[in-house]
Amino acid sequence: MNDLCLQYNLKSLYVFGSVLTKHFNAKSDIDLIVDIDSIDPMVYADNHFNLKFALQDLFQRKIALLENKAIKNLYLRKNIDQSKALLYGE
C-alpha cells in the first residue's frame, strides 16, 4: 500500500463507509478519499485513475475513490469526517 501511495504522489489516503462497519460484505466496494500531491492536471488525472485501478487489483473489488477537495456537500463532509480512518499520510 505504501508503495502505491508513493508511486501516485499521495499526501493522504483515508477509508470510510461500510468497510469500517459490520455491514461490509463480499459485494461491498471500498470507499476511499485521496489527496494527490500534483499541480499538473494531466499528471493528477493519470494518478487518480491509475491509482483506482491499482487498488482494485490489490483488493480484488470495486473502489470508490473520492478526491478530498472535491467533497463540497457539508452533510456528506461531516458524515465522512466522523467515520474515516487514515491509511496513509497525514
PDB file of N, CA, C and O in Angstrom:
ATOM      1  N   MET A   1       0.829  -1.191   0.000  1.00  0.00           N
ATOM      2  CA  MET A   1       0.000   0.000   0.000  1.00  0.00           C
ATOM      3  C   MET A   1       0.875   1.256   0.000  1.00  0.00           C
ATOM      4  O   MET A   1       0.617   2.191  -0.759  1.00  0.00           O
ATOM      5  N   ASN A   2       1.904   1.282   0.845  1.00  0.00           N
ATOM      6  CA  ASN A   2       2.783   2.455   0.881  1.00  0.00           C
ATOM      7  C   ASN A   2       3.432   2.708  -0.468  1.00  0.00           C
ATOM      8  O   ASN A   2       3.583   3.857  -0.883  1.00  0.00           O
ATOM      9  N   ASP A   3       3.819   1.635  -1.157  1.00  0.00           N
ATOM     10  CA  ASP A   3       4.444   1.793  -2.470  1.00  0.00           C
ATOM     11  C   ASP A   3       3.504   2.474  -3.457  1.00  0.00           C
ATOM     12  O   ASP A   3       3.925   3.343  -4.221  1.00  0.00           O
ATOM     13  N   LEU A   4       2.226   2.080  -3.444  1.00  0.00           N
ATOM     14  CA  LEU A   4       1.241   2.714  -4.330  1.00  0.00           C
ATOM     15  C   LEU A   4       1.071   4.191  -3.988  1.00  0.00           C
ATOM     16  O   LEU A   4       1.002   5.040  -4.877  1.00  0.00           O
ATOM     17  N   CYS A   5       1.006   4.485  -2.710  1.00  0.00           N
ATOM     18  CA  CYS A   5       0.828   5.878  -2.277  1.00  0.00           C
ATOM     19  C   CYS A   5       2.006   6.745  -2.709  1.00  0.00           C
ATOM     20  O   CYS A   5       1.822   7.888  -3.126  1.00  0.00           O
ATOM     21  N   LEU A   6       3.195   6.207  -2.608  1.00  0.00           N
ATOM     22  CA  LEU A   6       4.378   6.941  -3.063  1.00  0.00           C
ATOM     23  C   LEU A   6       4.405   7.063  -4.583  1.00  0.00           C
ATOM     24  O   LEU A   6       4.703   8.129  -5.121  1.00  0.00           O
ATOM     25  N   GLN A   7       4.095   5.976  -5.265  1.00  0.00           N
ATOM     26  CA  GLN A   7       4.113   5.965  -6.726  1.00  0.00           C
ATOM     27  C   GLN A   7       3.165   6.999  -7.320  1.00  0.00           C
ATOM     28  O   GLN A   7       3.479   7.627  -8.332  1.00  0.00           O
ATOM     29  N   TYR A   8       1.991   7.179  -6.684  1.00  0.00           N
ATOM     30  CA  TYR A   8       0.981   8.085  -7.228  1.00  0.00           C
ATOM     31  C   TYR A   8       0.927   9.430  -6.502  1.00  0.00           C
ATOM     32  O   TYR A   8      -0.067  10.150  -6.598  1.00  0.00           O
ATOM     33  N   ASN A   9       1.989   9.765  -5.779  1.00  0.00           N
ATOM     34  CA  ASN A   9       2.153  11.088  -5.158  1.00  0.00           C
ATOM     35  C   ASN A   9       1.018  11.471  -4.220  1.00  0.00           C
ATOM     36  O   ASN A   9       0.494  12.582  -4.297  1.00  0.00           O
ATOM     37  N   LEU A  10       0.639  10.560  -3.338  1.00  0.00           N
ATOM     38  CA  LEU A  10      -0.439  10.861  -2.406  1.00  0.00           C
ATOM     39  C   LEU A  10       0.079  11.616  -1.199  1.00  0.00           C
ATOM     40  O   LEU A  10       1.155  11.326  -0.676  1.00  0.00           O
ATOM     41  N   LYS A  11      -0.709  12.595  -0.765  1.00  0.00           N
ATOM     42  CA  LYS A  11      -0.460  13.252   0.517  1.00  0.00           C
ATOM     43  C   LYS A  11      -1.141  12.466   1.618  1.00  0.00           C
ATOM     44  O   LYS A  11      -0.592  12.307   2.708  1.00  0.00           O
ATOM     45  N   SER A  12      -2.357  11.964   1.330  1.00  0.00           N
ATOM     46  CA  SER A  12      -3.083  11.163   2.318  1.00  0.00           C
ATOM     47  C   SER A  12      -4.083  10.250   1.621  1.00  0.00           C
ATOM     48  O   SER A  12      -4.517  10.499   0.496  1.00  0.00           O
ATOM     49  N   LEU A  13      -4.431   9.178   2.335  1.00  0.00           N
ATOM     50  CA  LEU A  13      -5.424   8.218   1.867  1.00  0.00           C
ATOM     51  C   LEU A  13      -6.233   7.771   3.076  1.00  0.00           C
ATOM     52  O   LEU A  13      -5.681   7.289   4.065  1.00  0.00           O
ATOM     53  N   TYR A  14      -7.545   7.937   2.981  1.00  0.00           N
ATOM     54  CA  TYR A  14      -8.460   7.551   4.053  1.00  0.00           C
ATOM     55  C   TYR A  14      -9.456   6.526   3.531  1.00  0.00           C
ATOM     56  O   TYR A  14      -9.785   6.512   2.345  1.00  0.00           O
ATOM     57  N   VAL A  15      -9.929   5.674   4.422  1.00  0.00           N
ATOM     58  CA  VAL A  15     -11.017   4.752   4.128  1.00  0.00           C
ATOM     59  C   VAL A  15     -12.225   5.198   4.942  1.00  0.00           C
ATOM     60  O   VAL A  15     -12.078   5.712   6.051  1.00  0.00           O
ATOM     61  N   PHE A  16     -13.425   5.001   4.385  1.00  0.00           N
ATOM     62  CA  PHE A  16     -14.652   5.324   5.109  1.00  0.00           C
ATOM     63  C   PHE A  16     -15.759   4.416   4.603  1.00  0.00           C
ATOM     64  O   PHE A  16     -15.560   3.641   3.668  1.00  0.00           O
ATOM     65  N   GLY A  17     -16.903   4.513   5.215  1.00  0.00           N
ATOM     66  CA  GLY A  17     -18.065   3.762   4.742  1.00  0.00           C
ATOM     67  C   GLY A  17     -18.180   2.372   5.325  1.00  0.00           C
ATOM     68  O   GLY A  17     -17.691   2.098   6.421  1.00  0.00           O
ATOM     69  N   SER A  18     -18.834   1.498   4.578  1.00  0.00           N
ATOM     70  CA  SER A  18     -19.207   0.178   5.096  1.00  0.00           C
ATOM     71  C   SER A  18     -18.018  -0.699   5.451  1.00  0.00           C
ATOM     72  O   SER A  18     -18.143  -1.588   6.293  1.00  0.00           O
ATOM     73  N   VAL A  19     -16.865  -0.470   4.826  1.00  0.00           N
ATOM     74  CA  VAL A  19     -15.688  -1.283   5.134  1.00  0.00           C
ATOM     75  C   VAL A  19     -15.302  -1.168   6.615  1.00  0.00           C
ATOM     76  O   VAL A  19     -14.629  -2.050   7.150  1.00  0.00           O
ATOM     77  N   LEU A  20     -15.717  -0.106   7.264  1.00  0.00           N
ATOM     78  CA  LEU A  20     -15.409   0.108   8.679  1.00  0.00           C
ATOM     79  C   LEU A  20     -16.538  -0.345   9.601  1.00  0.00           C
ATOM     80  O   LEU A  20     -16.499  -0.095  10.805  1.00  0.00           O
ATOM     81  N   THR A  21     -17.534  -1.006   9.040  1.00  0.00           N
ATOM     82  CA  THR A  21     -18.696  -1.411   9.834  1.00  0.00           C
ATOM     83  C   THR A  21     -18.992  -2.892   9.659  1.00  0.00           C
ATOM     84  O   THR A  21     -18.363  -3.582   8.856  1.00  0.00           O
ATOM     85  N   LYS A  22     -19.960  -3.357  10.426  1.00  0.00           N
ATOM     86  CA  LYS A  22     -20.394  -4.750  10.317  1.00  0.00           C
ATOM     87  C   LYS A  22     -21.205  -4.990   9.044  1.00  0.00           C
ATOM     88  O   LYS A  22     -21.534  -6.134   8.732  1.00  0.00           O
ATOM     89  N   HIS A  23     -21.529  -3.936   8.314  1.00  0.00           N
ATOM     90  CA  HIS A  23     -22.327  -4.057   7.092  1.00  0.00           C
ATOM     91  C   HIS A  23     -21.482  -4.412   5.864  1.00  0.00           C
ATOM     92  O   HIS A  23     -22.031  -4.690   4.798  1.00  0.00           O
ATOM     93  N   PHE A  24     -20.167  -4.407   6.003  1.00  0.00           N
ATOM     94  CA  PHE A  24     -19.274  -4.747   4.897  1.00  0.00           C
ATOM     95  C   PHE A  24     -19.428  -6.225   4.565  1.00  0.00           C
ATOM     96  O   PHE A  24     -19.424  -7.073   5.457  1.00  0.00           O
ATOM     97  N   ASN A  25     -19.564  -6.531   3.265  1.00  0.00           N
ATOM     98  CA  ASN A  25     -19.723  -7.928   2.854  1.00  0.00           C
ATOM     99  C   ASN A  25     -18.992  -8.175   1.534  1.00  0.00           C
ATOM    100  O   ASN A  25     -18.318  -7.288   1.010  1.00  0.00           O
ATOM    101  N   ALA A  26     -19.134  -9.374   1.013  1.00  0.00           N
ATOM    102  CA  ALA A  26     -18.410  -9.780  -0.195  1.00  0.00           C
ATOM    103  C   ALA A  26     -18.767  -8.937  -1.418  1.00  0.00           C
ATOM    104  O   ALA A  26     -17.978  -8.862  -2.360  1.00  0.00           O
ATOM    105  N   LYS A  27     -19.924  -8.310  -1.420  1.00  0.00           N
ATOM    106  CA  LYS A  27     -20.351  -7.496  -2.560  1.00  0.00           C
ATOM    107  C   LYS A  27     -20.049  -6.006  -2.382  1.00  0.00           C
ATOM    108  O   LYS A  27     -20.243  -5.219  -3.308  1.00  0.00           O
ATOM    109  N   SER A  28     -19.583  -5.627  -1.216  1.00  0.00           N
ATOM    110  CA  SER A  28     -19.327  -4.210  -0.924  1.00  0.00           C
ATOM    111  C   SER A  28     -18.110  -3.692  -1.684  1.00  0.00           C
ATOM    112  O   SER A  28     -17.150  -4.421  -1.934  1.00  0.00           O
ATOM    113  N   ASP A  29     -18.180  -2.411  -2.043  1.00  0.00           N
ATOM    114  CA  ASP A  29     -16.993  -1.756  -2.573  1.00  0.00           C
ATOM    115  C   ASP A  29     -16.219  -1.168  -1.401  1.00  0.00           C
ATOM    116  O   ASP A  29     -16.664  -1.239  -0.255  1.00  0.00           O
ATOM    117  N   ILE A  30     -15.077  -0.597  -1.689  1.00  0.00           N
ATOM    118  CA  ILE A  30     -14.274   0.076  -0.666  1.00  0.00           C
ATOM    119  C   ILE A  30     -14.266   1.560  -1.008  1.00  0.00           C
ATOM    120  O   ILE A  30     -13.889   1.952  -2.112  1.00  0.00           O
ATOM    121  N   ASP A  31     -14.685   2.382  -0.048  1.00  0.00           N
ATOM    122  CA  ASP A  31     -14.755   3.833  -0.228  1.00  0.00           C
ATOM    123  C   ASP A  31     -13.475   4.471   0.301  1.00  0.00           C
ATOM    124  O   ASP A  31     -13.113   4.291   1.464  1.00  0.00           O
ATOM    125  N   LEU A  32     -12.802   5.210  -0.560  1.00  0.00           N
ATOM    126  CA  LEU A  32     -11.541   5.852  -0.196  1.00  0.00           C
ATOM    127  C   LEU A  32     -11.575   7.334  -0.553  1.00  0.00           C
ATOM    128  O   LEU A  32     -12.214   7.748  -1.521  1.00  0.00           O
ATOM    129  N   ILE A  33     -10.869   8.121   0.257  1.00  0.00           N
ATOM    130  CA  ILE A  33     -10.669   9.548  -0.007  1.00  0.00           C
ATOM    131  C   ILE A  33      -9.174   9.765  -0.170  1.00  0.00           C
ATOM    132  O   ILE A  33      -8.371   9.256   0.613  1.00  0.00           O
ATOM    133  N   VAL A  34      -8.812  10.521  -1.187  1.00  0.00           N
ATOM    134  CA  VAL A  34      -7.412  10.711  -1.507  1.00  0.00           C
ATOM    135  C   VAL A  34      -7.089  12.194  -1.657  1.00  0.00           C
ATOM    136  O   VAL A  34      -7.917  12.985  -2.111  1.00  0.00           O
ATOM    137  N   ASP A  35      -5.875  12.549  -1.268  1.00  0.00           N
ATOM    138  CA  ASP A  35      -5.289  13.856  -1.574  1.00  0.00           C
ATOM    139  C   ASP A  35      -4.057  13.577  -2.421  1.00  0.00           C
ATOM    140  O   ASP A  35      -3.073  13.022  -1.932  1.00  0.00           O
ATOM    141  N   ILE A  36      -4.113  13.964  -3.692  1.00  0.00           N
ATOM    142  CA  ILE A  36      -2.997  13.743  -4.605  1.00  0.00           C
ATOM    143  C   ILE A  36      -2.162  15.013  -4.679  1.00  0.00           C
ATOM    144  O   ILE A  36      -2.687  16.101  -4.916  1.00  0.00           O
ATOM    145  N   ASP A  37      -0.862  14.866  -4.475  1.00  0.00           N
ATOM    146  CA  ASP A  37       0.064  15.992  -4.475  1.00  0.00           C
ATOM    147  C   ASP A  37       0.567  16.241  -5.894  1.00  0.00           C
ATOM    148  O   ASP A  37       1.647  15.784  -6.268  1.00  0.00           O
ATOM    149  N   SER A  38      -0.225  16.971  -6.681  1.00  0.00           N
ATOM    150  CA  SER A  38       0.172  17.276  -8.055  1.00  0.00           C
ATOM    151  C   SER A  38      -0.536  18.541  -8.525  1.00  0.00           C
ATOM    152  O   SER A  38      -1.741  18.699  -8.332  1.00  0.00           O
ATOM    153  N   ILE A  39       0.207  19.420  -9.128  1.00  0.00           N
ATOM    154  CA  ILE A  39      -0.358  20.656  -9.655  1.00  0.00           C
ATOM    155  C   ILE A  39      -0.772  20.472 -11.118  1.00  0.00           C
ATOM    156  O   ILE A  39      -1.780  21.033 -11.548  1.00  0.00           O
ATOM    157  N   ASP A  40      -0.017  19.708 -11.871  1.00  0.00           N
ATOM    158  CA  ASP A  40      -0.297  19.478 -13.291  1.00  0.00           C
ATOM    159  C   ASP A  40      -1.572  18.653 -13.453  1.00  0.00           C
ATOM    160  O   ASP A  40      -1.618  17.511 -12.994  1.00  0.00           O
ATOM    161  N   PRO A  41      -2.611  19.200 -14.095  1.00  0.00           N
ATOM    162  CA  PRO A  41      -3.889  18.490 -14.235  1.00  0.00           C
ATOM    163  C   PRO A  41      -3.779  17.144 -14.949  1.00  0.00           C
ATOM    164  O   PRO A  41      -4.511  16.212 -14.618  1.00  0.00           O
ATOM    165  N   MET A  42      -2.887  17.030 -15.910  1.00  0.00           N
ATOM    166  CA  MET A  42      -2.732  15.757 -16.623  1.00  0.00           C
ATOM    167  C   MET A  42      -2.116  14.696 -15.715  1.00  0.00           C
ATOM    168  O   MET A  42      -2.549  13.544 -15.719  1.00  0.00           O
ATOM    169  N   VAL A  43      -1.121  15.078 -14.950  1.00  0.00           N
ATOM    170  CA  VAL A  43      -0.497  14.145 -14.008  1.00  0.00           C
ATOM    171  C   VAL A  43      -1.503  13.754 -12.940  1.00  0.00           C
ATOM    172  O   VAL A  43      -1.590  12.588 -12.556  1.00  0.00           O
ATOM    173  N   TYR A  44      -2.263  14.734 -12.462  1.00  0.00           N
ATOM    174  CA  TYR A  44      -3.286  14.461 -11.451  1.00  0.00           C
ATOM    175  C   TYR A  44      -4.289  13.432 -11.964  1.00  0.00           C
ATOM    176  O   TYR A  44      -4.570  12.449 -11.279  1.00  0.00           O
ATOM    177  N   ALA A  45      -4.825  13.649 -13.151  1.00  0.00           N
ATOM    178  CA  ALA A  45      -5.834  12.738 -13.707  1.00  0.00           C
ATOM    179  C   ALA A  45      -5.261  11.341 -13.905  1.00  0.00           C
ATOM    180  O   ALA A  45      -5.907  10.349 -13.571  1.00  0.00           O
ATOM    181  N   ASP A  46      -4.052  11.262 -14.447  1.00  0.00           N
ATOM    182  CA  ASP A  46      -3.412   9.954 -14.621  1.00  0.00           C
ATOM    183  C   ASP A  46      -3.235   9.253 -13.283  1.00  0.00           C
ATOM    184  O   ASP A  46      -3.540   8.067 -13.156  1.00  0.00           O
ATOM    185  N   ASN A  47      -2.746   9.976 -12.288  1.00  0.00           N
ATOM    186  CA  ASN A  47      -2.528   9.380 -10.969  1.00  0.00           C
ATOM    187  C   ASN A  47      -3.834   8.903 -10.350  1.00  0.00           C
ATOM    188  O   ASN A  47      -3.889   7.819  -9.769  1.00  0.00           O
ATOM    189  N   HIS A  48      -4.882   9.705 -10.473  1.00  0.00           N
ATOM    190  CA  HIS A  48      -6.173   9.342  -9.884  1.00  0.00           C
ATOM    191  C   HIS A  48      -6.685   8.024 -10.465  1.00  0.00           C
ATOM    192  O   HIS A  48      -7.011   7.100  -9.721  1.00  0.00           O
ATOM    193  N   PHE A  49      -6.754   7.942 -11.764  1.00  0.00           N
ATOM    194  CA  PHE A  49      -7.331   6.744 -12.385  1.00  0.00           C
ATOM    195  C   PHE A  49      -6.407   5.535 -12.290  1.00  0.00           C
ATOM    196  O   PHE A  49      -6.881   4.420 -12.072  1.00  0.00           O
ATOM    197  N   ASN A  50      -5.108   5.729 -12.450  1.00  0.00           N
ATOM    198  CA  ASN A  50      -4.181   4.606 -12.311  1.00  0.00           C
ATOM    199  C   ASN A  50      -4.173   4.068 -10.888  1.00  0.00           C
ATOM    200  O   ASN A  50      -4.080   2.858 -10.679  1.00  0.00           O
ATOM    201  N   LEU A  51      -4.270   4.963  -9.906  1.00  0.00           N
ATOM    202  CA  LEU A  51      -4.354   4.530  -8.513  1.00  0.00           C
ATOM    203  C   LEU A  51      -5.623   3.716  -8.280  1.00  0.00           C
ATOM    204  O   LEU A  51      -5.580   2.665  -7.639  1.00  0.00           O
ATOM    205  N   LYS A  52      -6.739   4.193  -8.794  1.00  0.00           N
ATOM    206  CA  LYS A  52      -8.003   3.470  -8.623  1.00  0.00           C
ATOM    207  C   LYS A  52      -7.893   2.051  -9.172  1.00  0.00           C
ATOM    208  O   LYS A  52      -8.293   1.096  -8.507  1.00  0.00           O
ATOM    209  N   PHE A  53      -7.359   1.910 -10.371  1.00  0.00           N
ATOM    210  CA  PHE A  53      -7.229   0.585 -10.976  1.00  0.00           C
ATOM    211  C   PHE A  53      -6.242  -0.284 -10.201  1.00  0.00           C
ATOM    212  O   PHE A  53      -6.475  -1.481 -10.038  1.00  0.00           O
ATOM    213  N   ALA A  54      -5.155   0.294  -9.725  1.00  0.00           N
ATOM    214  CA  ALA A  54      -4.173  -0.465  -8.942  1.00  0.00           C
ATOM    215  C   ALA A  54      -4.782  -0.953  -7.627  1.00  0.00           C
ATOM    216  O   ALA A  54      -4.522  -2.079  -7.203  1.00  0.00           O
ATOM    217  N   LEU A  55      -5.589  -0.113  -6.983  1.00  0.00           N
ATOM    218  CA  LEU A  55      -6.246  -0.513  -5.732  1.00  0.00           C
ATOM    219  C   LEU A  55      -7.294  -1.593  -5.982  1.00  0.00           C
ATOM    220  O   LEU A  55      -7.456  -2.501  -5.166  1.00  0.00           O
ATOM    221  N   GLN A  56      -8.002  -1.501  -7.098  1.00  0.00           N
ATOM    222  CA  GLN A  56      -8.972  -2.551  -7.437  1.00  0.00           C
ATOM    223  C   GLN A  56      -8.255  -3.883  -7.651  1.00  0.00           C
ATOM    224  O   GLN A  56      -8.758  -4.928  -7.239  1.00  0.00           O
ATOM    225  N   ASP A  57      -7.100  -3.856  -8.283  1.00  0.00           N
ATOM    226  CA  ASP A  57      -6.314  -5.079  -8.454  1.00  0.00           C
ATOM    227  C   ASP A  57      -5.832  -5.610  -7.111  1.00  0.00           C
ATOM    228  O   ASP A  57      -5.875  -6.815  -6.863  1.00  0.00           O
ATOM    229  N   LEU A  58      -5.375  -4.714  -6.250  1.00  0.00           N
ATOM    230  CA  LEU A  58      -4.861  -5.112  -4.942  1.00  0.00           C
ATOM    231  C   LEU A  58      -5.937  -5.748  -4.073  1.00  0.00           C
ATOM    232  O   LEU A  58      -5.712  -6.801  -3.477  1.00  0.00           O
ATOM    233  N   PHE A  59      -7.103  -5.117  -3.996  1.00  0.00           N
ATOM    234  CA  PHE A  59      -8.163  -5.584  -3.102  1.00  0.00           C
ATOM    235  C   PHE A  59      -9.162  -6.529  -3.767  1.00  0.00           C
ATOM    236  O   PHE A  59     -10.000  -7.126  -3.090  1.00  0.00           O
ATOM    237  N   GLN A  60      -9.076  -6.665  -5.079  1.00  0.00           N
ATOM    238  CA  GLN A  60      -9.981  -7.541  -5.825  1.00  0.00           C
ATOM    239  C   GLN A  60     -11.450  -7.212  -5.582  1.00  0.00           C
ATOM    240  O   GLN A  60     -12.280  -8.098  -5.383  1.00  0.00           O
ATOM    241  N   ARG A  61     -11.745  -5.922  -5.603  1.00  0.00           N
ATOM    242  CA  ARG A  61     -13.124  -5.435  -5.501  1.00  0.00           C
ATOM    243  C   ARG A  61     -13.175  -4.002  -5.998  1.00  0.00           C
ATOM    244  O   ARG A  61     -12.144  -3.348  -6.158  1.00  0.00           O
ATOM    245  N   LYS A  62     -14.385  -3.523  -6.240  1.00  0.00           N
ATOM    246  CA  LYS A  62     -14.553  -2.156  -6.738  1.00  0.00           C
ATOM    247  C   LYS A  62     -14.093  -1.145  -5.695  1.00  0.00           C
ATOM    248  O   LYS A  62     -14.236  -1.350  -4.489  1.00  0.00           O
ATOM    249  N   ILE A  63     -13.541  -0.060  -6.194  1.00  0.00           N
ATOM    250  CA  ILE A  63     -13.065   1.037  -5.352  1.00  0.00           C
ATOM    251  C   ILE A  63     -13.816   2.305  -5.742  1.00  0.00           C
ATOM    252  O   ILE A  63     -13.893   2.652  -6.921  1.00  0.00           O
ATOM    253  N   ALA A  64     -14.368   2.992  -4.747  1.00  0.00           N
ATOM    254  CA  ALA A  64     -14.926   4.329  -4.941  1.00  0.00           C
ATOM    255  C   ALA A  64     -13.871   5.300  -4.424  1.00  0.00           C
ATOM    256  O   ALA A  64     -13.635   5.388  -3.219  1.00  0.00           O
ATOM    257  N   LEU A  65     -13.242   6.022  -5.334  1.00  0.00           N
ATOM    258  CA  LEU A  65     -12.123   6.894  -4.988  1.00  0.00           C
ATOM    259  C   LEU A  65     -12.543   8.351  -5.131  1.00  0.00           C
ATOM    260  O   LEU A  65     -12.732   8.845  -6.242  1.00  0.00           O
ATOM    261  N   LEU A  66     -12.688   9.034  -3.997  1.00  0.00           N
ATOM    262  CA  LEU A  66     -13.088  10.439  -3.981  1.00  0.00           C
ATOM    263  C   LEU A  66     -11.878  11.317  -3.708  1.00  0.00           C
ATOM    264  O   LEU A  66     -10.988  10.947  -2.942  1.00  0.00           O
ATOM    265  N   GLU A  67     -11.855  12.474  -4.338  1.00  0.00           N
ATOM    266  CA  GLU A  67     -10.827  13.470  -4.062  1.00  0.00           C
ATOM    267  C   GLU A  67     -11.303  14.322  -2.899  1.00  0.00           C
ATOM    268  O   GLU A  67     -12.399  14.881  -2.949  1.00  0.00           O
ATOM    269  N   ASN A  68     -10.507  14.427  -1.868  1.00  0.00           N
ATOM    270  CA  ASN A  68     -10.892  15.139  -0.654  1.00  0.00           C
ATOM    271  C   ASN A  68     -11.392  16.553  -0.945  1.00  0.00           C
ATOM    272  O   ASN A  68     -12.420  16.973  -0.413  1.00  0.00           O
ATOM    273  N   LYS A  69     -10.669  17.282  -1.785  1.00  0.00           N
ATOM    274  CA  LYS A  69     -11.051  18.678  -2.050  1.00  0.00           C
ATOM    275  C   LYS A  69     -12.316  18.795  -2.896  1.00  0.00           C
ATOM    276  O   LYS A  69     -12.869  19.888  -3.021  1.00  0.00           O
ATOM    277  N   ALA A  70     -12.779  17.702  -3.474  1.00  0.00           N
ATOM    278  CA  ALA A  70     -13.986  17.738  -4.311  1.00  0.00           C
ATOM    279  C   ALA A  70     -15.273  17.523  -3.517  1.00  0.00           C
ATOM    280  O   ALA A  70     -16.365  17.668  -4.067  1.00  0.00           O
ATOM    281  N   ILE A  71     -15.162  17.180  -2.241  1.00  0.00           N
ATOM    282  CA  ILE A  71     -16.352  16.937  -1.420  1.00  0.00           C
ATOM    283  C   ILE A  71     -16.870  18.282  -0.923  1.00  0.00           C
ATOM    284  O   ILE A  71     -16.331  18.845   0.030  1.00  0.00           O
ATOM    285  N   LYS A  72     -17.903  18.790  -1.561  1.00  0.00           N
ATOM    286  CA  LYS A  72     -18.445  20.118  -1.256  1.00  0.00           C
ATOM    287  C   LYS A  72     -19.689  20.070  -0.370  1.00  0.00           C
ATOM    288  O   LYS A  72     -19.983  21.036   0.334  1.00  0.00           O
ATOM    289  N   ASN A  73     -20.417  18.960  -0.399  1.00  0.00           N
ATOM    290  CA  ASN A  73     -21.630  18.822   0.401  1.00  0.00           C
ATOM    291  C   ASN A  73     -21.255  18.753   1.881  1.00  0.00           C
ATOM    292  O   ASN A  73     -20.563  17.827   2.302  1.00  0.00           O
ATOM    293  N   LEU A  74     -21.707  19.725   2.668  1.00  0.00           N
ATOM    294  CA  LEU A  74     -21.313  19.815   4.075  1.00  0.00           C
ATOM    295  C   LEU A  74     -21.811  18.638   4.898  1.00  0.00           C
ATOM    296  O   LEU A  74     -21.110  18.171   5.796  1.00  0.00           O
ATOM    297  N   TYR A  75     -23.015  18.151   4.603  1.00  0.00           N
ATOM    298  CA  TYR A  75     -23.546  16.991   5.322  1.00  0.00           C
ATOM    299  C   TYR A  75     -22.688  15.759   5.036  1.00  0.00           C
ATOM    300  O   TYR A  75     -22.331  15.021   5.954  1.00  0.00           O
ATOM    301  N   LEU A  76     -22.360  15.541   3.770  1.00  0.00           N
ATOM    302  CA  LEU A  76     -21.510  14.413   3.397  1.00  0.00           C
ATOM    303  C   LEU A  76     -20.134  14.560   4.025  1.00  0.00           C
ATOM    304  O   LEU A  76     -19.590  13.593   4.559  1.00  0.00           O
ATOM    305  N   ARG A  77     -19.564  15.760   3.967  1.00  0.00           N
ATOM    306  CA  ARG A  77     -18.241  16.015   4.555  1.00  0.00           C
ATOM    307  C   ARG A  77     -18.233  15.674   6.045  1.00  0.00           C
ATOM    308  O   ARG A  77     -17.320  15.000   6.522  1.00  0.00           O
ATOM    309  N   LYS A  78     -19.243  16.137   6.777  1.00  0.00           N
ATOM    310  CA  LYS A  78     -19.316  15.875   8.217  1.00  0.00           C
ATOM    311  C   LYS A  78     -19.444  14.382   8.490  1.00  0.00           C
ATOM    312  O   LYS A  78     -18.771  13.853   9.375  1.00  0.00           O
ATOM    313  N   ASN A  79     -20.292  13.708   7.744  1.00  0.00           N
ATOM    314  CA  ASN A  79     -20.502  12.277   7.916  1.00  0.00           C
ATOM    315  C   ASN A  79     -19.206  11.497   7.663  1.00  0.00           C
ATOM    316  O   ASN A  79     -18.849  10.609   8.437  1.00  0.00           O
ATOM    317  N   ILE A  80     -18.519  11.832   6.594  1.00  0.00           N
ATOM    318  CA  ILE A  80     -17.259  11.156   6.271  1.00  0.00           C
ATOM    319  C   ILE A  80     -16.197  11.456   7.322  1.00  0.00           C
ATOM    320  O   ILE A  80     -15.516  10.543   7.790  1.00  0.00           O
ATOM    321  N   ASP A  81     -16.049  12.721   7.696  1.00  0.00           N
ATOM    322  CA  ASP A  81     -15.020  13.109   8.665  1.00  0.00           C
ATOM    323  C   ASP A  81     -15.196  12.427  10.016  1.00  0.00           C
ATOM    324  O   ASP A  81     -14.216  12.176  10.717  1.00  0.00           O
ATOM    325  N   GLN A  82     -16.431  12.128  10.381  1.00  0.00           N
ATOM    326  CA  GLN A  82     -16.689  11.476  11.670  1.00  0.00           C
ATOM    327  C   GLN A  82     -16.315   9.997  11.665  1.00  0.00           C
ATOM    328  O   GLN A  82     -16.105   9.407  12.725  1.00  0.00           O
ATOM    329  N   SER A  83     -16.230   9.399  10.484  1.00  0.00           N
ATOM    330  CA  SER A  83     -16.019   7.956  10.448  1.00  0.00           C
ATOM    331  C   SER A  83     -14.750   7.511   9.725  1.00  0.00           C
ATOM    332  O   SER A  83     -14.384   6.339   9.816  1.00  0.00           O
ATOM    333  N   LYS A  84     -14.080   8.393   9.020  1.00  0.00           N
ATOM    334  CA  LYS A  84     -12.939   7.976   8.206  1.00  0.00           C
ATOM    335  C   LYS A  84     -11.754   7.529   9.060  1.00  0.00           C
ATOM    336  O   LYS A  84     -11.593   7.938  10.210  1.00  0.00           O
ATOM    337  N   ALA A  85     -10.929   6.673   8.450  1.00  0.00           N
ATOM    338  CA  ALA A  85      -9.722   6.178   9.113  1.00  0.00           C
ATOM    339  C   ALA A  85      -8.535   6.381   8.170  1.00  0.00           C
ATOM    340  O   ALA A  85      -8.612   6.058   6.984  1.00  0.00           O
ATOM    341  N   LEU A  86      -7.458   6.910   8.698  1.00  0.00           N
ATOM    342  CA  LEU A  86      -6.263   7.192   7.908  1.00  0.00           C
ATOM    343  C   LEU A  86      -5.529   5.896   7.555  1.00  0.00           C
ATOM    344  O   LEU A  86      -5.239   5.079   8.429  1.00  0.00           O
ATOM    345  N   LEU A  87      -5.234   5.721   6.273  1.00  0.00           N
ATOM    346  CA  LEU A  87      -4.440   4.582   5.814  1.00  0.00           C
ATOM    347  C   LEU A  87      -3.010   4.987   5.487  1.00  0.00           C
ATOM    348  O   LEU A  87      -2.078   4.197   5.636  1.00  0.00           O
ATOM    349  N   TYR A  88      -2.845   6.247   5.032  1.00  0.00           N
ATOM    350  CA  TYR A  88      -1.531   6.724   4.620  1.00  0.00           C
ATOM    351  C   TYR A  88      -1.482   8.242   4.741  1.00  0.00           C
ATOM    352  O   TYR A  88      -2.469   8.929   4.478  1.00  0.00           O
ATOM    353  N   GLY A  89      -0.328   8.755   5.141  1.00  0.00           N
ATOM    354  CA  GLY A  89      -0.108  10.201   5.134  1.00  0.00           C
ATOM    355  C   GLY A  89      -0.482  10.878   6.421  1.00  0.00           C
ATOM    356  O   GLY A  89      -0.372  10.318   7.512  1.00  0.00           O
ATOM    357  N   GLU A  90      -0.933  12.113   6.256  1.00  0.00           N
ATOM    358  CA  GLU A  90      -1.222  12.955   7.423  1.00  0.00           C
ATOM    359  C   GLU A  90      -2.647  13.412   7.466  1.00  0.00           C
ATOM    360  O   GLU A  90      -3.038  14.127   8.389  1.00  0.00           O
TER     361      GLU A  90
END
